[in-house]
Amino acid sequence: MCPVCWWEDDGQEDNDAAEVRLTVNGQLSLFQARINYSQFGAAHARFLPYVRKPESAER
């Protein structure tokens, strides 16, 4: 589980980022999670209480 965005790595890559896999990330695609992170700082709004800001080495 990424403490910065709260995305759990399920093996999804750029070539299938728009696909919703219905795995550990539920109804969330990697593509949408990236959009969400850029807009409000978490893979999904419900994860905001759990995330932290990235450290300098994580940018």
N, C-alpha and C positions, 0 to 999 in steps of 0.2 A: 504494500500500500504506500503510495507516494504521500509523504507528509505535507508536501507543498500544494498539491492539487486534489489529492484523495482519489486518484485513479489507480485501480488495481491492474497490473500488467496481466493481460490475458493472451498475449502473443500477437495482438493485432498490430499491423504495420501500415505504412502509408498507402500501399496498394489496395487495401480493403478498409481504409479508415472510415468510410461512410456506412459500412455494414453494421447493423445492430446484431450482435451475436447472442444476446440473451444469456450471457454467462455471468460472471461475478459482478459485472457493471450494469446488469439489468437491461433496461430499454435505452441505454446510452451508447452511442457510437463514439469512437475515438475522435472523429471529425467534430461532432457536436461538443464533446468534452473540451476540445481545444478552443472552440469558439467561446464556450462558457468561461473557460479560464481567462481568456483575453478580455472578456467583458467584466467579470466580477471576481476573479481570483480563485475559482474552484471548479472542478469538473462538473459539478451540479450545485445549485444554490443550497440544497439541503446539507451539503458537506462544509459549508462555510464555518461552522463552529469547530471543525476539526483540523483545518489547514493552518499553515504558518507561512510566513514570507520566505522566499528562497534565500539561502545563504549565498555569499559571493561566488563560491565554487560551483553552485548549482545553476547559475545564470547562463 
